[in-house]
């Protein structure tokens, strides 16, 4: 019983970590895109580019993390 609970907690921790990773990359990319818009005066394009890069990096990070976890 205790072993099952430990496995369940590990799964919850991994899923939480993956979700947080995606969110942080998206928010970070969006923030950097808005800052680039403010500096270069390219209003919507920096935000959109930052958002797209954040989404891509988030999913690449998740794929890398899953790959590492599957090696265990």
C-alpha positions as CSV (number, residue, x, y, z in Angstrom):
1,X,0.0,0.0,0.0
2,X,2.8,2.4,0.9
3,X,4.6,1.7,-2.3
4,X,1.5,2.5,-4.4
5,X,1.1,5.8,-2.6
6,X,4.7,6.6,-3.3
7,X,4.3,5.9,-7.0
8,X,1.1,8.0,-7.1
9,X,2.9,10.9,-5.4
10,X,5.7,10.7,-7.9
11,X,3.3,10.8,-10.8
12,X,1.5,13.8,-9.4
13,X,4.9,15.5,-8.9
14,X,6.0,14.8,-12.4
15,X,2.7,16.0,-14.0
16,X,2.8,19.2,-11.8
17,X,6.4,19.8,-12.9
18,X,5.6,19.4,-16.5
19,X,2.6,21.8,-16.4
20,X,4.6,24.4,-14.5
21,X,7.4,24.0,-17.0
22,X,5.1,24.8,-20.0
23,X,3.4,27.7,-18.2
24,X,6.7,29.3,-17.2
25,X,8.1,29.0,-20.7
26,X,5.0,30.6,-22.2
27,X,4.8,33.4,-19.7
28,X,8.6,34.0,-20.1
29,X,8.4,34.1,-23.9
30,X,5.4,36.4,-23.8
31,X,7.1,38.7,-21.3
32,X,10.3,38.9,-23.4
33,X,8.2,39.5,-26.5
34,X,6.4,42.4,-24.9
35,X,9.8,43.9,-23.8
36,X,11.1,43.6,-27.3
37,X,7.9,45.3,-28.6
38,X,8.6,48.2,-26.2
39,X,12.2,48.5,-27.2
40,X,11.9,48.1,-31.0
41,X,8.3,49.6,-31.3
42,X,7.0,46.5,-33.2
43,X,3.7,46.3,-31.2
44,X,2.1,42.9,-31.9
45,X,4.9,41.0,-33.6
46,X,7.3,40.7,-30.6
47,X,4.5,39.5,-28.4
48,X,3.4,36.9,-30.9
49,X,6.9,35.7,-31.7
50,X,7.7,35.5,-28.0
51,X,4.5,33.6,-27.3
52,X,5.2,31.1,-30.2
53,X,8.8,30.6,-29.0
54,X,7.6,30.1,-25.5
55,X,5.1,27.5,-26.5
56,X,7.7,25.7,-28.6
57,X,10.3,25.7,-25.9
58,X,7.7,24.6,-23.3
59,X,6.8,21.5,-25.3
60,X,10.4,20.8,-26.2
61,X,11.2,21.0,-22.5
62,X,8.4,18.6,-21.6
63,X,9.6,16.1,-24.3
64,X,13.1,16.3,-22.9
65,X,11.9,15.8,-19.3
66,X,9.7,12.8,-20.3
67,X,12.6,11.3,-22.3
68,X,14.8,11.6,-19.1
69,X,12.1,10.0,-17.0
70,X,11.6,7.1,-19.3
71,X,15.3,6.3,-19.0
72,X,14.9,5.7,-15.3
